[in-house]
Amino acid sequence: MNLAYKKVYFTILAVLALATMPGPARAADPDPRNDGPRSLIITYHTTPANRGALRAYMQNTGLKDFAQWKQQGAMQDYHVYFNRYVDSDNWDMLALVTLAPGNGTERWKHIEAGHPAGLSQSALGLTTSINTAPGDLVRSNATHAKGVADKPPVFLMVPYDYVVSLGEYLKYVDAYVVPQMEGWMQEGVLSRYSVYLSRYPAGRPWSAFLVYEYANEEALGQRDRVLAKVRARLADNPEWKAVSESKHNVRKEEQPVVADELVAN
C-alpha cells in the first residue's frame, strides 16, 4: 500500500467513525454475525423461451407452496420478484426468504430436501442455474402510505461488493447510504428500502444487496432527478460530503435489475 493510498484509506476510516447521520433504520445489533443468518436471497436463471413458463408456475403453484410453508411456520416471510427484462447476464427470478426465528435454517433444510430452492421437480426443469446466498437484513425502513391497485410498486435491486471490513461498511451505509434513502422517502418516490449483507461472501459476485421499492412507475422515472436533489441537499453536511467523495474506495456497484413482485393467481 503506497503512501498516497494510505492517506486516503485512513481518512475514509476517520470520516466513517465520526459520521453522525444514522437514520431511523439503524439495526438494534450493528453486527449481524452475533446470530445465525435470517435471510436467503435465491436467484433463478432460465432461458428466454422459458421465462413465461417459470412465471406462470410461480403464480399458479409456487407462491402457494411458499404461502403454505409460511403458514406452517417453516419460514417467517417471503417475496418473489421477476426481472422485468430479458437479460442473460442477470437473474430472471429472485426470492427473498426470511427464515423462521430459532430453527429457521433447519426448517429450510427440510424444504430443500423435497423442493430445492422452493421449486417442484417440474419447475426445476425450467431453470438453467440457481444461486442461494444466506444473508442478513441489516437496515430497512418503510413509509405507511398505501399503494394504489392500478399503480403497483416497482423494485430496483442493486448488488454491491464492498472492499472494507463489515463494520466499516456498515458505518458507510449509515453515514452515506441511509441519509439518501431517507431523503428519497421524504420526496415521496421511495416506499421501502432494505439492505442485505451476504453471510458468506467469499467468491460471490456481491457482498451487499439493496432492495428499493419505488411507489409506482412514475416514481421510478423520477429516480435520477430526486437522487440529484437529495445529494445536493446532503452536500451541505461536511461528513456526508467527505464520504461521498471517497465512496469508490468502499464499494463497487454491480448490475442493477428492475423487477416486479409476483402475486398468486
Order of alpha helices (4+ residues) and beta strands (2+ residues): alpha-beta-alpha-alpha-beta-beta-alpha-alpha-beta-beta-alpha-alpha-beta-beta-alpha-alpha-alpha-beta-beta
